[in-house]
Amino acid sequence: MTRPASGGGGQRLLVRYPRSGRREALRRHQMLRVRGRSVAWVPPLLLLITIAAVDANTAGDFRIASWIVLVPGIAAAICGAWGTAAFAVLSLLAYLIVDSAWPDEFQAGMPDLILVAMGGLLATAACVVRIRGEERLLRIRGIAETIRRTVLRPLPAEWGGLAHAAVYLAADTDARVGGDFYDIQPGPHGTRVLVGDVQGKGLGAVEAAAALLSTFREAGYHEPDLATVAERLAVRIRRHRDHAAALGRTDSDRFATALLLGFPADGTDAVDVANFGHDPPLIAGPRGVRTLPTTGGLPLGLGDLVPPGVPTLPPVRRFPLAADETLLLTTDGVTEARAPDGAFYPLTAEVTRALSADPRTASPRRLVAFVRDGVLRHSRGRLVDDTTVFAVRRL
């Protein structure tokens, strides 16, 4: 089957869900599985046997045959629709057999029989509703995953002469995508890196991030000057805001902080940085940890707030970067992660401590994993903002 997901404007994102694939997804999400096989039928069957055995082996003044109505109710919560229907029929038959085994004066009779029958029908209907809800949730998750992979495209392990690692944790675990963005774009003028954070959440933030990334991928490849790439990004966010305002949207005032990096094509041990109001990057290596003293320019989209004639673009500054040093770039989901007592996550201090204990932590993969685990441990797993940890190092 095909479901459209609104992508804004006149485009639609089509996500296909084959029926067999959907059933397989439901089987994977089915509760109570052992070694890949469902054992969801075991609890309602044990309950049915227990009720029937207790009712058959107790005195006539203790009849619990009508409790069999609980069996299809339990099955509706953990089994499929056909399994629930089967337990509804089985419960009705079990009730007839157990109740007819008693003398007439002890039989529960027709009222309890109707109760068991109606309970089975309602349980089956409830199970159908539950499964449809699960199918809808799986479709939404599939759409969210497709959007995430479209905005944050997968990157090769070694791309553009850089080794890199990234972790993206969405504050909304169901949405799986938010306003944080990152990408690497190799080209004839060197390799460019962009990491940023769009103000706000929701689809509007995702659209703004997608607009910036699409511009970065083109300008980062074609433009020889990193300052021109920065200018193209500033123009793109302004055009995006104008378009949102023309549509009458209330989120047309979005802005984004970002770090734009350039690694020269000549292999120079240096990195060019333009900072659009973002947290400055860290350099981690055998010689310790240091913060790049980048001049923080205005965030993308706030250039209209300055008087005419005042520069709105950040300067591009070059810093030395040795081959054994790693650049660590994060969004404010890391630096503003709070512990239960309100303390912020001490990123620089924690990375310094980790490198002192084991210098190998400076590798991109280990560094990203260390910061991710530290943030989740510090905040007790409660993220209030999208969190991105991105690390790159020259090969």
KAFENVEN-V865568 format. One record per residue. PSI is psi in whole degrees, -180 to 180 (999 if undefined). Layout:
psi
PSI
PSI
This chain:
psi
159
132
130
141
125
128
11
153
-138
12
153
143
121
127
123
137
96
148
-41
-40
-37
-42
-39
-40
-41
-38
-38
-32
-3
142
163
73
138
119
39
-5
142
132
26
-20
-14
-50
-48
-32
-43
-40
-42
-46
-41
-46
-45
-42
-42
-43
-36
-19
22
171
166
-21
5
78
123
22
-33
-16
-12
-19
-21
-25
-55
-26
-42
-42
-36
-28
-26
-10
175
177
-45
-38
-41
-41
-39
-42
-31
-45
-44
-38
-40
-44
-43
-40
-45
-42
-47
-43
-38
-16
-15
155
162
-37
-16
-2
141
-35
-165
-40
-46
-31
-43
-38
-45
-42
-46
-37
-40
-41
-45
-37
-40
-43
-41
-36
-40
-43
-42
-45
-39
-37
-39
-40
-43
-41
-40
-38
-42
-43
-37
-41
-44
-39
-38
-43
-42
-44
-23
-44
-53
83
148
142
141
154
-38
113
126
31
14
138
138
163
148
146
130
121
112
135
-34
101
-23
-38
-38
0
146
-141
-5
147
155
155
160
129
103
154
-179
-15
18
-176
132
146
138
127
132
180
117
136
135
-175
-178
-173
-34
-41
-39
-42
-43
-41
-42
-39
-44
-41
-40
-40
-42
-41
-31
-52
-37
-25
-43
-35
128
-24
128
-31
-34
-38
-43
-41
-41
-38
-42
-40
-39
-42
-32
-43
-39
-41
-39
-40
-43
-38
-39
-28
-4
20
146
-9
30
2
24
149
173
136
149
155
124
121
147
128
113
147
-20
5
14
139
69
165
137
136
132
124
115
68
21
162
132
149
158
150
122
132
-171
-24
15
-159
135
153
133
124
62
141
116
110
-176
146
153
126
-6
12
-22
-12
-12
154
155
141
-15
130
135
-15
142
150
153
119
145
135
146
143
110
162
-24
15
147
135
127
119
132
162
174
-7
-23
-56
-21
12
131
142
168
-28
4
-2
140
158
122
82
-54
-44
-40
-42
-39
-44
-41
-41
-33
-36
-36
104
-21
-13
-17
-12
145
-46
-46
-38
-44
-43
-38
-46
-41
-51
-38
-42
-45
-38
-41
-41
4
31
7
95
128
-6
157
142
124
132
123
131
137
150
142
141
999
